[in-house]
Amino acid sequence: MVHPATRRAALTAVAALGVDVDVGVVFRPRPGEDRGRGVWQHRDLGVKDVAALLPRLAAANAAGAAVYMRLAPGLKGCHPGVILLDDLDSAKLDRLVADGFQPRLLVETSPGNIQVWICLSAGTVDYAKVHEAARLLSARYDADPRAVSPMQPGRLPGFTNRKPRYGIAGMYPFVRLLDAAPGVIASAGPALLAEMVGTAQRGGGGRAAPETPRIAATSPAVSAEVSERIDALAKR
């Protein structure tokens, strides 16, 4: 059973992004492994699709997995200009907003740590431009420099952050939905993208960053194994 607060937070976040998403779960590495075992849906999901997956996501989260969302795979060739900046605090967020990069979605992943989803354009954007814009904003506002892929995953609100360092007496902080502003386009976004003209030709953004965090790397065989485990957990 999915708690109503989890359902509300998760679906509000997906709806606020205004684009299809992909969702995935990532289990902690096993002893001797340096990567977590994860599985993504690898398909374009709307709000109703994500709602149908919530019991499986909740079961995996209860078993120690992290729950993520990212832009849907079908958007890679027609990127909507929605980017994620990771690991901001309230002061960095204030600067970001004051400079005209109003967020579409704010998610607190742990106390004081914020992920910001920003839409830079009313239309589709070249993948290389989006990549370079994300890197520039990450450097400007001291966000996580490793989290700049145009398809960068972020935590899905409503579930717990199961990083071991956050567990206190077996309790983990919830990933909180701080604000959702559907349809908002950053006022400074179009001008920033205009600065990115010719980036790919200069070699600044021709290659996409990895589309999942290192911990979330998967192979088809592992994905099938984890998928079966999630199904079993959800039936308990």
C-alpha positions in Angstrom: 0.0 0.0 0.0 1.3 3.5 -0.9 0.9 6.2 1.7 -1.4 9.1 0.4 1.4 11.6 1.2 3.9 9.6 -0.9 1.4 9.4 -3.8 0.6 13.1 -3.6 4.3 14.2 -3.5 5.4 11.9 -6.3 2.6 12.6 -8.7 2.6 16.3 -8.1 6.3 16.4 -8.9 5.9 14.4 -12.2 3.0 16.6 -13.2 4.9 19.8 -12.4 7.8 18.8 -14.7 5.3 18.9 -17.6 7.1 16.2 -19.6 7.2 12.4 -19.7 9.6 10.8 -17.3 11.4 7.5 -16.7 11.6 6.1 -13.1 14.0 3.7 -11.6 15.2 2.1 -8.3 18.8 1.6 -7.3 19.8 -0.8 -4.6 23.0 -0.4 -2.5 26.1 -2.2 -3.8 26.6 -5.7 -2.5 29.9 -6.5 -0.6 32.7 -6.4 -3.1 30.8 -4.3 -5.6 31.4 -0.7 -6.4 28.1 0.0 -8.1 24.5 -0.3 -7.0 22.1 -2.5 -8.8 19.4 -0.6 -10.5 16.5 -1.0 -12.9 14.8 1.7 -15.0 11.6 1.4 -16.9 13.3 2.7 -20.1 10.0 4.0 -21.5 8.1 7.3 -21.6 5.8 7.6 -18.6 3.0 10.1 -17.8 1.4 10.7 -14.4 -1.0 7.8 -14.7 1.9 5.4 -15.6 3.9 6.5 -12.6 0.9 6.1 -10.4 0.6 2.5 -11.5 4.2 1.9 -10.6 4.1 3.4 -7.1 3.5 0.1 -5.2 6.6 -1.4 -6.7 8.6 1.7 -6.0 7.4 1.8 -2.4 8.3 -1.8 -1.9 11.8 -1.3 -3.3 12.3 1.8 -1.1 11.2 -0.1 2.0 13.9 -2.7 1.1 16.6 -0.1 1.0 16.5 1.1 -2.6 16.7 4.7 -3.8 13.9 5.9 -6.1 14.8 8.2 -9.0 13.2 10.0 -11.9 14.7 11.4 -15.1 13.4 12.8 -18.4 11.9 10.1 -20.6 14.1 8.4 -23.1 11.9 9.6 -26.0 12.9 13.2 -25.2 16.6 12.7 -25.8 16.2 13.7 -29.5 13.9 16.6 -28.8 15.1 17.9 -25.4 12.5 20.2 -23.7 15.2 22.3 -21.9 14.4 21.0 -18.5 17.5 20.5 -16.4 18.5 19.5 -12.9 20.9 21.2 -10.5 21.9 19.0 -7.6 23.2 19.7 -4.1 22.1 23.4 -3.6 21.3 25.1 -0.3 18.9 27.9 0.5 21.5 30.6 -0.2 22.4 29.2 -3.6 18.8 28.8 -4.4 18.1 32.5 -3.5 20.9 33.5 -5.9 19.5 31.3 -8.7 16.1 32.8 -8.4 17.3 36.4 -8.2 19.3 35.8 -11.4 16.1 34.8 -13.3 16.3 31.0 -13.1 13.0 30.4 -11.4 12.5 26.6 -10.7 9.7 24.5 -11.9 10.3 22.0 -9.1 12.2 22.0 -5.8 13.0 18.8 -4.0 14.8 18.5 -0.6 16.7 15.2 -0.8 18.0 15.4 2.8 17.9 18.2 5.4 19.3 21.3 3.8 20.2 19.7 0.4 18.0 20.7 -2.5 17.6 19.5 -6.1 16.3 22.2 -8.5 14.5 21.4 -11.8 14.5 24.4 -14.2 12.9 24.8 -17.6 15.1 27.0 -19.8 12.9 27.1 -22.9 9.3 27.1 -24.2 10.4 24.8 -27.0 12.8 22.0 -27.7 16.5 22.5 -27.4 19.7 21.0 -29.0 21.1 18.3 -26.6 24.6 19.8 -26.7 23.3 23.3 -25.8 21.3 21.9 -22.8 24.4 20.0 -21.6 26.6 23.1 -21.8 23.9 25.3 -20.1 23.7 22.7 -17.2 27.4 22.7 -16.8 27.6 26.5 -16.8 24.8 26.9 -14.2 26.3 24.1 -12.0 29.6 25.9 -11.9 28.0 29.3 -11.4 25.9 28.3 -8.4 28.3 25.7 -7.0 26.1 22.7 -7.7 27.3 19.1 -8.0 29.6 19.2 -11.2 29.0 15.5 -11.8 25.2 15.9 -12.1 25.0 17.8 -15.4 23.7 15.3 -17.9 20.8 16.6 -20.0 19.0 13.4 -18.8 20.3 13.7 -15.2 18.2 11.6 -12.7 16.9 13.2 -9.5 15.2 11.7 -6.5 11.5 11.2 -6.7 9.7 13.0 -3.8 7.7 11.0 -1.3 10.1 8.2 -0.6 13.0 8.0 1.9 16.7 8.8 1.2 18.3 5.5 2.0 21.9 6.6 2.1 23.5 4.8 5.0 24.9 8.1 6.5 21.3 9.4 6.9 20.0 6.4 8.8 19.5 7.1 12.5 18.1 4.2 14.5 16.8 2.7 11.3 15.0 6.0 10.3 15.7 7.8 7.1 14.7 11.3 6.0 11.9 11.7 3.4 12.7 13.2 0.1 10.4 16.3 0.4 8.5 18.2 -2.3 9.3 21.8 -1.4 7.6 23.6 -4.3 6.0 22.9 -7.6 5.3 25.5 -10.3 3.9 23.8 -13.4 4.6 25.6 -16.6 7.2 28.0 -15.2 10.0 28.9 -17.7 13.0 30.6 -16.2 13.0 34.2 -17.4 16.8 34.1 -17.9 16.7 30.7 -19.6 16.3 31.8 -23.3 19.2 34.3 -23.0 21.4 31.6 -21.5 20.7 29.2 -24.3 21.4 31.9 -26.8 24.9 32.1 -25.4 25.4 28.4 -26.0 25.3 28.8 -29.8 28.3 27.1 -31.4 29.1 25.2 -28.2 29.2 21.8 -30.0 31.5 23.2 -32.7 33.9 24.5 -30.0 34.0 21.1 -28.4 32.3 22.3 -25.2 29.3 20.1 -25.2 29.3 17.6 -28.0 29.3 14.5 -25.8 26.5 13.8 -23.4 27.4 13.1 -19.8 26.5 9.7 -18.3 22.7 9.5 -18.1 22.6 7.9 -14.7 24.7 8.3 -11.6 27.6 5.8 -11.3 25.7 4.0 -8.6 22.8 3.4 -10.9 24.7 1.6 -13.7 22.8 -1.4 -14.9 23.0 -4.2 -17.4 20.0 -6.0 -18.9 20.7 -9.2 -16.8 20.9 -7.2 -13.6 17.8 -5.2 -14.4 15.8 -8.4 -14.9 17.0 -9.8 -11.5 16.2 -6.6 -9.7 12.8 -6.3 -11.4 11.8 -9.8 -10.2 12.9 -8.9 -6.7 10.8 -5.7 -6.7 7.8 -7.7 -7.9 8.2 -10.1 -5.1 8.5 -7.3 -2.5 5.4 -5.6 -3.9 3.3 -8.8 -3.4 4.1 -9.1 0.3 
